[in-house]
Amino acid sequence: MDFIPNRIAGRILHLAVVSTVCLLAVVFSPSPSLTQVNAEGVKASYLYGLSDFTGSLPYTWPKIGLDETRNETYVIYGDIVRMFDENGMEVYRFGEDLGLGPISDLAVLGDGNILLLINRLESYELVLCDFRGTPASKIKIENLPPAFSGMVPNRLCFRQGRLYFVDLGTKKVVVTDSKGIFQDGYDLAALADFEEKKAGVQNDIVGFSVDSKGNMLFTVPTLFRAFRLSPDKTLASFGSSGSIPGKFNVIAGIASDDQGRIYVADSLRSVVAVFDKDFKFLAELSSRGFKPGELIVPKEVAVDNKGRIYISQAAQRGVSVFQIFDN
């Protein structure tokens, strides 16, 4: 009966010690210069890179997950899951000795448990872990209709009690409740009419996220377009090819904030383009470079409910965090 309370107390102590050490590292480190972008009511300031007590962590394109209820950030890299507090400091990690296999994605559920998506060749597993990352059980997607029975998800999102499983290969999305019971399914290729056979190219989906209203956002780099699919299957898109602000080159991650603004990472130009809810271009966040606040080939983007945007990069630049303000 004492196991669970002692386990919680142990983690609290661990978090307190690591947070204190990391805070001292920040206090006695030189303050980075701020990168600011102002346009059409948007201002962004560079805050920090996700770090441990040695400094910013040198990752290349890590996968980012957010637990907005607890103001924590998760990063998947090398089959290890690291957790960061609201100041961007690592406070916990797991996965080194679990032998779970390649962790493709994760979602933090409303009760604080963590759902891991494990991909092995043409199969997958959904492993439910407690808040410490200890595997507790496995779940399955149940009641799948035949049109979605063969999908192998490699992306996972959790929004307002619903799980979104995405098979980027078949471009299909399955929505379930938090227990994995099927609720709805979407064939993105059919809805978006990619015309792959006619064009003779493979129009892959790269970026995918779900906003606070249940809209699915995704990018197709070969079409130079970003898409927004509402729960009622109404599809809208925006974007065109070009190398000037507001145009797309090689796009990747996509996310939205509580104001409905949409953030699209352009990997080739090393910027994040900002659009309003009506797809009007507002600003570009940052520029190419190795200084604090600059970006190198950004890929993943995520936005929390405090207006902070998290951007993963190449060249072992890890994850940079910016604060978005309204002018």
ZAGUBA-12609 format. One record per residue (C-alpha): residue number from 1; residue in one letter; x, y, z. Coordinates in nm, 4 decimals. Example, Ala and Ser with C-alpha at 12.3 -4.5 7.8 and 13.67 -1.06 7.14 Angstrom:
# ZAGUBA-12609
SITE,1,A,1.2300,-0.4500,0.7800 .
SITE,2,S,1.3670,-0.1060,0.7140 .
# end
This chain:
# ZAGUBA-12609
SITE,1,M,0.0000,0.0000,0.0000 .
SITE,2,D,0.2990,0.2303,0.0515 .
SITE,3,F,0.4468,0.1655,-0.2946 .
SITE,4,I,0.2598,0.4293,-0.4928 .
SITE,5,P,0.2997,0.7147,-0.2385 .
SITE,6,N,0.6721,0.6383,-0.2016 .
SITE,7,R,0.7144,0.6278,-0.5792 .
SITE,8,I,0.5459,0.9665,-0.6160 .
SITE,9,A,0.7582,1.1119,-0.3353 .
SITE,10,G,1.0716,0.9773,-0.5010 .
SITE,11,R,0.9910,1.1426,-0.8308 .
SITE,12,I,0.9062,1.4726,-0.6584 .
SITE,13,L,1.2453,1.4665,-0.4860 .
SITE,14,H,1.4180,1.3812,-0.8133 .
SITE,15,L,1.2440,1.6681,-0.9931 .
SITE,16,A,1.3266,1.9127,-0.7148 .
SITE,17,V,1.6980,1.8272,-0.7145 .
SITE,18,V,1.7382,1.8346,-1.0934 .
SITE,19,S,1.5335,2.1539,-1.1283 .
SITE,20,T,1.7511,2.3294,-0.8715 .
SITE,21,V,2.0735,2.2299,-1.0460 .
SITE,22,C,1.9359,2.3299,-1.3866 .
SITE,23,L,1.8094,2.6636,-1.2560 .
SITE,24,L,2.1557,2.7455,-1.1225 .
SITE,25,A,2.3020,2.6588,-1.4622 .
SITE,26,V,2.0659,2.9070,-1.6265 .
SITE,27,V,2.1238,3.1825,-1.3710 .
SITE,28,F,2.5000,3.1694,-1.4100 .
SITE,29,S,2.5011,3.1276,-1.7883 .
SITE,30,P,2.5270,3.4214,-2.0287 .
SITE,31,S,2.1847,3.5443,-2.1391 .
SITE,32,P,2.1271,3.4868,-2.5119 .
SITE,33,S,2.0260,3.7739,-2.7314 .
SITE,34,L,1.6609,3.7918,-2.8290 .
SITE,35,T,1.5414,3.7385,-3.1826 .
SITE,36,Q,1.2212,3.9323,-3.2416 .
SITE,37,V,0.9789,3.9397,-3.5321 .
SITE,38,N,0.7042,4.2004,-3.5546 .
SITE,39,A,0.4267,4.2047,-3.8117 .
SITE,40,E,0.0484,4.2302,-3.8241 .
SITE,41,G,0.0040,4.2109,-3.4463 .
SITE,42,V,0.2580,3.9284,-3.3915 .
SITE,43,K,0.5789,3.9499,-3.1912 .
SITE,44,A,0.8084,3.6576,-3.1090 .
SITE,45,S,1.1053,3.6437,-2.8720 .
SITE,46,Y,1.3578,3.3628,-2.8419 .
SITE,47,L,1.3548,3.2133,-2.4923 .
SITE,48,Y,1.5882,2.9133,-2.4688 .
SITE,49,G,1.6794,2.5701,-2.6003 .
SITE,50,L,1.5639,2.2583,-2.4167 .
SITE,51,S,1.8541,2.1743,-2.1856 .
SITE,52,D,1.9958,1.9752,-1.8995 .
SITE,53,F,2.2509,2.1021,-1.6469 .
SITE,54,T,2.5285,2.0772,-1.9112 .
SITE,55,G,2.3500,2.3112,-2.1543 .
SITE,56,S,2.1286,2.2797,-2.4619 .
SITE,57,L,2.0819,1.9179,-2.5686 .
SITE,58,P,2.2393,1.8411,-2.9101 .
SITE,59,Y,1.9609,1.6573,-3.0901 .
SITE,60,T,1.8842,1.6424,-3.4609 .
SITE,61,W,1.5105,1.6565,-3.5411 .
SITE,62,P,1.3785,1.5097,-3.2154 .
SITE,63,K,1.0068,1.4370,-3.1844 .
SITE,64,I,0.8244,1.6837,-2.9598 .
SITE,65,G,0.5255,1.6150,-2.7337 .
SITE,66,L,0.3446,1.8537,-2.4981 .
SITE,67,D,0.1563,1.7979,-2.1741 .
SITE,68,E,-0.0235,2.1306,-2.1480 .
SITE,69,T,-0.2085,2.0345,-1.8308 .
SITE,70,R,0.1173,2.0018,-1.6383 .
SITE,71,N,0.3281,2.2452,-1.8432 .
SITE,72,E,0.5752,1.9741,-1.9373 .
SITE,73,T,0.7504,1.9000,-2.2664 .
SITE,74,Y,0.8524,1.5555,-2.3899 .
SITE,75,V,1.1219,1.4782,-2.6446 .
SITE,76,I,1.1794,1.1421,-2.8143 .
SITE,77,Y,1.5321,1.0844,-2.9367 .
SITE,78,G,1.7224,0.7580,-2.9727 .
SITE,79,D,1.4306,0.5607,-2.8215 .
SITE,80,I,1.4692,0.7567,-2.4990 .
SITE,81,V,1.1921,0.9826,-2.3704 .
SITE,82,R,1.3039,1.2944,-2.1857 .
SITE,83,M,1.0737,1.5232,-1.9906 .
SITE,84,F,1.1316,1.8967,-1.9402 .
SITE,85,D,0.9695,2.1376,-1.6973 .
SITE,86,E,0.8046,2.4670,-1.7947 .
SITE,87,N,1.1473,2.6364,-1.7935 .
SITE,88,G,1.2849,2.3971,-2.0535 .
SITE,89,M,1.5051,2.1976,-1.8134 .
SITE,90,E,1.5268,1.8197,-1.8212 .
SITE,91,V,1.3818,1.6690,-1.5054 .
SITE,92,Y,1.3231,1.3055,-1.5948 .
SITE,93,R,1.3919,1.0429,-1.8582 .
SITE,94,F,1.3031,0.6832,-1.9339 .
SITE,95,G,1.3414,0.4187,-2.2016 .
SITE,96,E,1.7075,0.3223,-2.1771 .
SITE,97,D,1.6428,-0.0146,-2.0168 .
SITE,98,L,1.2852,-0.0912,-2.1244 .
SITE,99,G,1.3642,-0.2585,-2.4552 .
SITE,100,L,1.0399,-0.1337,-2.6039 .
SITE,101,G,1.1760,-0.0826,-2.9540 .
SITE,102,P,1.1586,0.2224,-3.1819 .
SITE,103,I,0.9374,0.4844,-3.0167 .
SITE,104,S,0.7710,0.6814,-3.2962 .
SITE,105,D,0.5469,0.9093,-3.0934 .
SITE,106,L,0.3730,0.9603,-2.7613 .
SITE,107,A,0.0705,1.1248,-2.6069 .
SITE,108,V,0.0156,1.2297,-2.2464 .
SITE,109,L,-0.3404,1.1433,-2.1497 .
SITE,110,G,-0.5663,1.3430,-1.9230 .
SITE,111,D,-0.4839,1.1295,-1.6195 .
SITE,112,G,-0.1093,1.1818,-1.6660 .
SITE,113,N,-0.0412,0.8364,-1.8089 .
SITE,114,I,0.1749,0.8188,-2.1206 .
SITE,115,L,0.0794,0.6312,-2.4363 .
SITE,116,L,0.3766,0.5245,-2.6477 .
SITE,117,L,0.3520,0.4351,-3.0163 .
SITE,118,I,0.6077,0.1662,-3.1032 .
SITE,119,N,0.6750,0.0855,-3.4706 .
SITE,120,R,0.8434,-0.2348,-3.5877 .
SITE,121,L,0.8614,-0.2839,-3.9648 .
SITE,122,E,0.4993,-0.3320,-4.0733 .
SITE,123,S,0.3527,-0.3606,-3.7241 .
SITE,124,Y,0.2960,-0.1383,-3.4239 .
SITE,125,E,0.2162,-0.1513,-3.0536 .
SITE,126,L,0.0478,0.0941,-2.8192 .
SITE,127,V,0.2083,0.0761,-2.4746 .
SITE,128,L,0.0399,0.2549,-2.1855 .
SITE,129,C,0.2866,0.3711,-1.9205 .
SITE,130,D,0.2449,0.5408,-1.5858 .
SITE,131,F,0.3806,0.8908,-1.5273 .
SITE,132,R,0.7287,0.7481,-1.4652 .
SITE,133,G,0.7338,0.5661,-1.7985 .
SITE,134,T,0.6847,0.2206,-1.6474 .
SITE,135,P,0.4843,0.0027,-1.8910 .
SITE,136,A,0.1487,-0.0888,-1.7396 .
SITE,137,S,-0.0510,-0.2399,-2.0255 .
SITE,138,K,-0.1035,-0.2486,-2.3998 .
SITE,139,I,-0.4091,-0.1174,-2.5772 .
SITE,140,K,-0.5522,-0.1895,-2.9196 .
SITE,141,I,-0.7588,0.0183,-3.1567 .
SITE,142,E,-1.0942,-0.1551,-3.1468 .
SITE,143,N,-1.3948,-0.1675,-3.3802 .
SITE,144,L,-1.1986,-0.0570,-3.6870 .
SITE,145,P,-1.4056,-0.0639,-4.0072 .
SITE,146,P,-1.2562,-0.2611,-4.3002 .
SITE,147,A,-1.1383,0.0539,-4.4801 .
SITE,148,F,-0.8986,0.1274,-4.1920 .
SITE,149,S,-0.8133,-0.2201,-4.0680 .
SITE,150,G,-0.4777,-0.2399,-4.2454 .
SITE,151,M,-0.3337,0.0932,-4.1380 .
SITE,152,V,-0.0096,0.1093,-3.9380 .
SITE,153,P,-0.0011,0.4428,-3.7525 .
SITE,154,N,0.3290,0.6232,-3.7108 .
SITE,155,R,0.1965,0.9495,-3.5643 .
SITE,156,L,-0.0123,1.0031,-3.2532 .
SITE,157,C,-0.1999,1.3033,-3.1085 .
SITE,158,F,-0.4235,1.3496,-2.8046 .
SITE,159,R,-0.6757,1.6339,-2.7946 .
SITE,160,Q,-0.9704,1.6871,-2.5596 .
SITE,161,G,-1.0128,1.3226,-2.4708 .
SITE,162,R,-0.9641,1.1900,-2.8237 .
SITE,163,L,-0.6716,1.0005,-2.9743 .
SITE,164,Y,-0.5675,1.0589,-3.3357 .
SITE,165,F,-0.3692,0.7806,-3.5047 .
SITE,166,V,-0.2068,0.8733,-3.8362 .
SITE,167,D,-0.0656,0.6401,-4.1006 .
SITE,168,L,0.1485,0.8748,-4.3084 .
SITE,169,G,0.1995,0.6057,-4.5707 .
SITE,170,T,-0.1669,0.5417,-4.6501 .
SITE,171,K,-0.2651,0.8973,-4.5451 .
SITE,172,K,-0.5394,0.7693,-4.3191 .
SITE,173,V,-0.6404,0.8965,-3.9746 .
SITE,174,V,-0.8370,0.7073,-3.7121 .
SITE,175,V,-0.9946,0.8877,-3.4181 .
SITE,176,T,-1.0726,0.6946,-3.0991 .
SITE,177,D,-1.1661,0.7680,-2.7416 .
SITE,178,S,-0.8958,0.7532,-2.4751 .
SITE,179,K,-0.9434,0.3740,-2.4497 .
SITE,180,G,-0.8818,0.3145,-2.8200 .
SITE,181,I,-1.2447,0.2604,-2.9249 .
SITE,182,F,-1.3006,0.3735,-3.2848 .
SITE,183,Q,-1.5050,0.6912,-3.3320 .
SITE,184,D,-1.4250,0.8187,-3.6810 .
SITE,185,G,-1.1910,0.7743,-3.9740 .
SITE,186,Y,-1.0502,1.0011,-4.2445 .
SITE,187,D,-0.8883,0.9196,-4.5783 .
SITE,188,L,-0.6790,1.2330,-4.6315 .
SITE,189,A,-0.5634,1.1344,-4.9802 .
SITE,190,A,-0.9207,1.0963,-5.1033 .
SITE,191,L,-1.0398,1.4150,-4.9327 .
SITE,192,A,-0.7481,1.6240,-5.0613 .
SITE,193,D,-0.7502,1.4675,-5.4108 .
SITE,194,F,-0.3708,1.4551,-5.4390 .
SITE,195,E,-0.3926,1.3075,-5.7914 .
SITE,196,E,-0.0783,1.1045,-5.7351 .
SITE,197,K,-0.1406,0.8645,-6.0242 .
SITE,198,K,-0.1945,1.1502,-6.2659 .
SITE,199,A,0.1048,1.3471,-6.1456 .
SITE,200,G,0.3295,1.0430,-6.1200 .
SITE,201,V,0.4719,1.1519,-5.7830 .
SITE,202,Q,0.4283,1.0410,-5.4233 .
SITE,203,N,0.2708,1.3302,-5.2350 .
SITE,204,D,0.3706,1.2439,-4.8803 .
SITE,205,I,0.2262,1.4033,-4.5702 .
SITE,206,V,0.5057,1.5283,-4.3451 .
SITE,207,G,0.3663,1.7605,-4.0778 .
SITE,208,F,0.0538,1.6716,-3.8797 .
SITE,209,S,-0.1167,1.8152,-3.5712 .
SITE,210,V,-0.4606,1.8725,-3.4222 .
SITE,211,D,-0.5709,2.2129,-3.2927 .
SITE,212,S,-0.7901,2.2935,-2.9926 .
SITE,213,K,-1.1064,2.2798,-3.2060 .
SITE,214,G,-1.0355,1.9343,-3.3436 .
SITE,215,N,-0.9148,2.0580,-3.6833 .
SITE,216,M,-0.6441,1.8426,-3.8360 .
SITE,217,L,-0.3519,2.0335,-3.9857 .
SITE,218,F,-0.1090,1.8697,-4.2263 .
SITE,219,T,0.1516,1.9603,-4.4874 .
SITE,220,V,0.2368,1.8096,-4.8259 .
SITE,221,P,0.5783,1.9445,-4.9323 .
SITE,222,T,0.5566,1.8272,-5.2943 .
SITE,223,L,0.2386,2.0322,-5.3385 .
SITE,224,F,0.3800,2.3349,-5.1523 .
SITE,225,R,0.0570,2.3414,-4.9538 .
SITE,226,A,-0.0760,2.3177,-4.6005 .
SITE,227,F,-0.4212,2.1787,-4.5234 .
SITE,228,R,-0.6827,2.2174,-4.2516 .
SITE,229,L,-0.9469,1.9469,-4.2187 .
SITE,230,S,-1.2383,2.0135,-3.9842 .
SITE,231,P,-1.4139,1.7358,-3.7887 .
SITE,232,D,-1.7053,1.7508,-4.0371 .
SITE,233,K,-1.4568,1.6696,-4.3182 .
SITE,234,T,-1.4527,2.0216,-4.4659 .
SITE,235,L,-1.1111,2.0715,-4.6235 .
SITE,236,A,-0.9294,2.4002,-4.6858 .
SITE,237,S,-0.5733,2.4607,-4.8018 .
SITE,238,F,-0.3246,2.7393,-4.8604 .
SITE,239,G,0.0259,2.7981,-4.9898 .
SITE,240,S,0.2232,2.8178,-5.3123 .
SITE,241,S,0.5800,2.7636,-5.4254 .
SITE,242,G,0.8333,3.0417,-5.3812 .
SITE,243,S,1.1353,3.1707,-5.1914 .
SITE,244,I,0.9926,3.4962,-5.0584 .
SITE,245,P,0.8104,3.5500,-4.7264 .
SITE,246,G,0.4648,3.3964,-4.7362 .
SITE,247,K,0.5592,3.1365,-4.9984 .
SITE,248,F,0.6564,2.7744,-4.9360 .
SITE,249,N,0.9743,2.5945,-5.0298 .
SITE,250,V,1.0332,2.2645,-4.8476 .
SITE,251,I,0.7764,2.2660,-4.5677 .
SITE,252,A,0.7509,2.0258,-4.2766 .
SITE,253,G,0.5869,2.0659,-3.9345 .
SITE,254,I,0.2637,2.2536,-3.8708 .
SITE,255,A,0.0811,2.3662,-3.5550 .
SITE,256,S,-0.1775,2.6192,-3.4376 .
SITE,257,D,-0.2117,2.8363,-3.1268 .
SITE,258,D,-0.5206,2.9316,-2.9254 .
SITE,259,Q,-0.5703,3.2413,-3.1438 .
SITE,260,G,-0.6040,3.0219,-3.4511 .
SITE,261,R,-0.2704,3.1315,-3.5954 .
SITE,262,I,-0.0959,2.8619,-3.7966 .
SITE,263,Y,0.2804,2.7985,-3.7860 .
SITE,264,V,0.4494,2.6175,-4.0749 .
SITE,265,A,0.8173,2.5180,-4.0701 .
SITE,266,D,1.0041,2.5771,-4.3976 .
SITE,267,S,1.3079,2.3511,-4.3699 .
SITE,268,L,1.4930,2.4788,-4.6757 .
SITE,269,R,1.4592,2.8470,-4.5882 .
SITE,270,S,1.5097,2.7801,-4.2130 .
SITE,271,V,1.2120,2.9878,-4.1012 .
SITE,272,V,0.8681,2.9326,-3.9517 .
SITE,273,A,0.5919,3.1111,-4.1434 .
SITE,274,V,0.2973,3.2483,-3.9443 .
SITE,275,F,-0.0562,3.2775,-4.0877 .
SITE,276,D,-0.3845,3.3885,-3.9336 .
SITE,277,K,-0.6918,3.1627,-3.9123 .
SITE,278,D,-0.7981,3.2814,-4.2599 .
SITE,279,F,-0.4562,3.1824,-4.4037 .
SITE,280,K,-0.3347,3.5410,-4.4386 .
SITE,281,F,0.0439,3.5592,-4.4092 .
SITE,282,L,0.1548,3.7503,-4.0989 .
SITE,283,A,0.5258,3.7039,-4.0414 .
SITE,284,E,0.8318,3.4825,-4.0579 .
SITE,285,L,0.9847,3.3610,-3.7354 .
SITE,286,S,1.3645,3.3707,-3.7153 .
SITE,287,S,1.6185,3.3113,-3.9942 .
SITE,288,R,1.8974,3.0713,-4.0891 .
SITE,289,G,2.1980,3.0707,-3.8564 .
SITE,290,F,2.3697,2.9181,-3.5553 .
SITE,291,K,2.3235,3.2056,-3.3102 .
SITE,292,P,2.0686,3.1811,-3.0271 .
SITE,293,G,1.7262,3.2433,-3.1773 .
SITE,294,E,1.8293,3.1410,-3.5303 .
SITE,295,L,1.7271,2.8141,-3.6955 .
SITE,296,I,1.8933,2.5373,-3.8940 .
SITE,297,V,1.6564,2.3258,-4.1066 .
SITE,298,P,1.3531,2.3305,-3.8728 .
SITE,299,K,1.1195,2.0324,-3.8917 .
SITE,300,E,0.8821,1.9705,-3.5987 .
SITE,301,V,0.6773,2.2543,-3.4471 .
SITE,302,A,0.4436,2.2507,-3.1468 .
SITE,303,V,0.2615,2.5316,-2.9659 .
SITE,304,D,0.1414,2.5207,-2.6038 .
SITE,305,N,-0.1433,2.7085,-2.4381 .
SITE,306,K,0.0949,2.9720,-2.3017 .
SITE,307,G,0.1894,3.0915,-2.6504 .
SITE,308,R,0.5262,2.9192,-2.6639 .
SITE,309,I,0.6385,2.7554,-2.9876 .
SITE,310,Y,0.8825,2.4626,-2.9832 .
SITE,311,I,1.0922,2.4028,-3.2960 .
SITE,312,S,1.3158,2.1002,-3.3618 .
SITE,313,Q,1.6181,2.1474,-3.5857 .
SITE,314,A,1.8962,1.9671,-3.7687 .
SITE,315,A,2.2746,1.9858,-3.7087 .
SITE,316,Q,2.2346,1.8867,-3.3421 .
SITE,317,R,2.0573,2.2141,-3.2685 .
SITE,318,G,1.7946,2.0423,-3.0567 .
SITE,319,V,1.4713,2.2253,-2.9728 .
SITE,320,S,1.4436,2.6043,-2.9597 .
SITE,321,V,1.1573,2.7736,-2.7766 .
SITE,322,F,1.0057,3.1118,-2.8619 .
SITE,323,Q,0.7378,3.3178,-2.6883 .
SITE,324,I,0.4628,3.4561,-2.9128 .
SITE,325,F,0.3066,3.7878,-2.8144 .
SITE,326,D,0.0224,4.0001,-2.9475 .
SITE,327,N,0.1357,4.3524,-3.0346 .
# end
